[in-house]
Amino acid sequence: MRRRTLLAGLAGTVTALGVTPPPSTAAQTSDPLCALERALLAPPAPGVPVDLRQLGHQIAAAQSLFGRGHYTELATGLPRLLSNATATRTSGRGGATRPG
């Protein structure tokens, strides 16, 4: 908790002084917020319909990444997961019924 408070205080001080470094490409690729923004705002890639059991395993893995705080890894795989889930739903694979 002290480390977070210290880092927040230092970030506030640096920002108040106007000494913000320019964002680097390497920092943007490792920043979970930038990765999530790209995942949600980029045009979706075409998904591949998968078996519902496999889709369930992929969703469970994503939930596990979220629970462990691996946000960058989660944001990297999220577009593919969402595309595959959408493709699976529209294809009607796995015997799932679509709400009318």
Phi, psi and omega in degrees: 000320180296322181297317178297318179297318179297312181296320178295319178295318178295319179297320178295319179295314180297318179294318180296327180279351180075026182254054181270128180287151178294143181293132179264158179295322180295320180293322180292326181286335180263355180278120183297329180292318177295319179295319179293321178299316177297320182296322185271333185257343179287150177301138184291141174281152179296133181267167179244125177299135180234165177297144182299326178295316178295319178298320177298320178294321179295320178293319178297321178295320178295319178296323178295317177300317179297315181297328180272356178082021178269065189291324180295314179296320178297313182294331178291319182270350184297318180301317180295318180297315180295319179295316179294321179295319179294317179296322179294318180296314183288335180278340182075021181290153174082010177077011179284143178258143179271139177296142186278000000 
